[in-house]
Amino acid sequence: MVPNRDDPHPNRRYRGQRLALIVPCYNEEAAIASVVRGFRAALPAVDVYVFDNASTDRTAEVARADGARVVRVALRGKGNVVRRMFADVDADVYVMVDGDATYDPKSVRPLIDKLLDEGLDMVVGCRRTPDELARAAYRRGHRFGNAMLTNGVRGIFGGSFEDMLSGYRVFSRRYVKSFPAVSRGFEIETELTVHALELRMPYGELDTPYFARPEGSASKLSTWRDGLRILRTIGGLYVMERPLAFFGAGAVLMASAALALFVPVLLQYMESGLVPRLPTAVLSATMMVCALLSLVCGLVLNTVTHGRQEVKRLAYLSVPALRPEHQ
């Protein structure tokens, strides 16, 4: 399944790079043949891998009949499939695309060229659909949800991504082999984005057409359920990658509340020498202790986060950079 790095077919390269098309899919019998044929026609040098997430239809058979290497992943969820793809496939440049035939195969060369020419580690295909076709291409609420979540990540982690949830991406080997892949489901795109931002990898975006699904194919994305999962993932990543900011904010809030409760008690004590509001004083002291504990947790976890980022950075640097041949 995994190709040998001593490539016996050096002519099956694009600008000196070994290419792999990795396609996560579940029950895409109606669309997978179009994906495999379209990308192979646009980029004959690519090796096509279809990772079938335990489909109940003929997805695997159709993909195999069109010459794709099919790998079955029993553990459900797109994140689990991406983890397996990144672990098992060996290449220099990876093109990841959903198996629903909504992404444009003709855009694959410009995406790869941008990655190679600009020395990037990830290029995201930003979905662009004319307004008159958007209703067929997007389910209700998807465009708004995508914009909201993308702006949320941009506000927390920085960067300039416009379409964080796009399933059309090109990666360098450096990126793929340093990505831990913790997510289980559709929140994987959020993790892919934050990984690039936190390691300060060079990345880019390129506009690509986005089409409606072919007849007989249905979206597996649940607007509300998966949207909430993505939102929860953003929150979890914020705590993991920005612990000092998160716990520091909690410390400031608790300390402020403690001081607000303590000031009247202190003024009364200075006037009478008594503390008649003893429970309030105890509550104030307890909240201040909690604020200090929150601050200490943030400082400790911030050190842990820096150490974890250094390990990921070393894993990233252990992979040689791409050396593309110019056409």
N, C-alpha and C positions, 0 to 999 in steps of 0.2 A: 504494500500500500504506500509506503514512504519511499520516494525516489532516492537513488544514490546520489551523493554530492559529486562523485566522479561521473558526470553526465556522459553516457555513451552516444548521445545525440546532440552535439553542440550546435547543430543547425536549428534545433527546436528552442531557440532563445530569442528574446526581444531586447535589442541593444545590449547584448551580452548577459542578460539576466534570465534566470529560470523563473517562469511565471506559473502561478497556481490560481485557478478560479475555484473558490470555496463557496459552496452553496448550501446554506442551512434551509431545510424545508420540512414541512409536515402536511401530508395530504394535498400535494400539488400535482396530481396526475394530469390535470388539464393544462398546466402551464410549464412544467419542467422541461418538456421537449423543446419548446420555443426558447427557453433560456439557454439550454446547452447548445442548440444549433446557432442561435444568434451570436453568442459570445465566441464560439469556435470560428464562425465566419468572419467576425470582426477581428479576431486575434488567433490565427491558426497555431501559433507557437505555445498557446496556453494548455496546461494540463488541467482537466476539469474533474473536480471532486464534488460529489453530491453527498451531503451528510443527511441521511434520512432519519428523522426523529420518530422512529417507530410508527410510520404511517400505516393507516388501515386500508389504504387504496393501493393502486398500482404505481405509485410514484417511483419506487426503486426499480421496478421492471422497465418502465418507460425510460428512465435515465440511463440504465445499463444498456438498453437497446440502442441508444444514441451514442454510445461509446464513453460515457462518463464512468469514473471509478466511484462506486457506491459504497458508503460506509454507514452501517446502521448504528444509531445512538439510542439506546433504550431509555435513558434517563430523560424525561420530558422537560422541555423548556429551552428557549433559544440560547440562553446563557450557557447551559450545559453543553449545547452543540458547539458553540463558539470555543469553549474551553477545549473540547476534543479536537476541533479543527486546528487550532493553534498548536496543540501538542503533537499531533500526528503528521501533519503535512510539512514537508521540507521544501523550501523554495527561497528565492531572493526577494521576489515581489509577490504579494498576495492581493488578489482582487476578491473582495467579499460582496456578494449580492444575494438578495432574497430570491427564492425560487418561484415567485409569483408573476413573473413576466411584466412587471410594472416599470422596470428600469431599462434605460436605453443602452443596448450593446455597443452602438457606434460611439458612445462617449468614453469607452474604456481606454482607447489609445491616448486621448488628451489627458485623462486622469493619470495614467502611468507616466506620460511624458512630463507632466507637471511635477510629479514625485521625483523623477530622476533629474530633470533639468534644474530644479530649485533645491535639491538635496533635502527633501522633506521626509518625514517618517509616516505621515498619514495625510491623505487627501480625501475629503468627503464630497460626494456628489450631492449638491444642493438641489432638491426637487423643484422644478419649475413647470407649472401647468397653466395654460391659458384659462381665464376665468370661466369661459363657456364650457370647458371640459372638466373643471375642478369638481363639480358635483358627482361625476362618474368616477373620478380617480380617488377622491377622498371621502371617507365616511363622515357623517355629521359630527362636528366638534373636533375632528382631528387636527385641522389647520390651526385653530385657536389654541388647542391644548399643546401642540408642538411649539407654537410661538411663546406661550406662557412658560413652559418648562425650559425652553432654550434661553429665554431671558433670565430665568431664575438661576440657571447654572452660570451664565455670563456675569450676573451680578455677584454671585458668591465666589466663583473661582477665577473670574476674569476671562480673557480670550475674546475672540470675535466671531464665534460660530453663529451661523444663521439657521442651520438645519441640523440640530444635534441628534435628532432621531432618525436620520436617513440610514437606510440599510445598505447603501451603495458606497463602499469605501475601498481605498487602496492603501496597503501598508508596506512598510519596509520590513525586512527580516528582523532588524533591531527592535522594532516596535513589538512584533508578534511574540518574540521569544523573551520579552521582558514583561509581558502583560499577565497579571496573576489570574484574571477571570474568576471573580467571586460570585457574580450575579447568576441567577438561575433562569430568568425569563426575559421578557422584552426590555427590561431595564438595562440590559447589557450595553446598549448604545450610549447610555449615560455614563457607565463605567469606562467605556472606550474613550469618551471625550475627556473625562476628568483625568484619566491616566496620562494623556498627552499634555494636559495643562499643568498637572502637578510636577511632572518631570521636565517641564519647559521644553518639550520636543518641538521641532519645527513642523508646522502643519499648514494645510491650505484647504480651500474649498473651490469647487468649480460647478457652475450651473449645468444641470443635466435635465433633459425632458423626463417627465413622469407620466405614466399612462394608467388607464383603468385596467383592472384585472380582466383576463379573458373570461368568456362565458363558461360557467361551470366551476369557476374557482371562487372561493370565499375567504375573506380575511379572518385570521385567527386572533387578531388584536381586539381586546375588549376595551372600549373607550374609557369607561369609569374604573373598572378593576385594574387594568394595566396602567392607567394614568395615575391611580393612587399608589401603585407599586413603584412607579418611576419617581413620584414625589417623595415617597418614603426612602428610596435609594439616595436621592439628592440629600435628604436630611441626614441619613446615615453617613454618607461620604463627607458631609460638612463636619460632623462630629469627629470622624476619623482623621480628616486632613486638616481641620482647623480647630483642634481641641482647646487651645488657649483662648481663642475668640469665643467659642461656645461656653466653656466653663467660666471664662472671665466675665462674660455678659451676665451669667447667672450670679456670680459673686457680687457684681456691682448692684444688681437688682436687690439681692438679699441684704447687702450692707446698707443700701439706701433705705429700705424698709425698716431695718433695725435701728438706724439713726433716727428716723421719723418717729418711731415708738419711744426711743430712749430720751429724746430731748425734753418732752413734757415732764417725764419722771425726774430728770436731772434738775430742771428748773424748780420743781416742787421741793426737791431735797435741799436745794440751796436756800430756799425761803424758810422751810420749817425744820430742816434737819431730819425729816422722816421720809420713809418710802411706803406710803399707803397703797400704792399700786404695784405691789410686789410681783404678781403674775405677769404684768406687762414688762417689768424689768427683766424677769427670767426669760420671757419670750424674746425680748430684744437681744439679750446676751446669747441665747441659743441660735438665733438667726445670724448673728455676727460670727459665731463659731462655724456655722454651716457655710457662710460666705468665704471664710478663710480656707475651709476644707475644699470648697469648689475651686478656689484659685490654685491651691496646691495640686489638686487633680489635673487642672489644666496645664500647669507647668510640667508635671511629670509626664503626662500623655504627650505634650508637645515635644519633649525630648525623645520619647518612643517613636513618634511620627517622623521626626528628623532621621532617626536611625533606620526606620523602615524605608524611607525615601532614598537614603544613601545606598541601601542594599539593592533596591530596584534600579537605581542609577548605575551601579556597578554591573548588574546583570545586563542592562542596556548597552553599556560601553564594552562589554566582553564580546559583543557581536560586531564583526567588521562592518564598516560603512560600505554602502553601495559604490561601485566604480563603474558607472554606465559608459557604454560605448556610444559615441555620437554618430547619428545616421548622416 
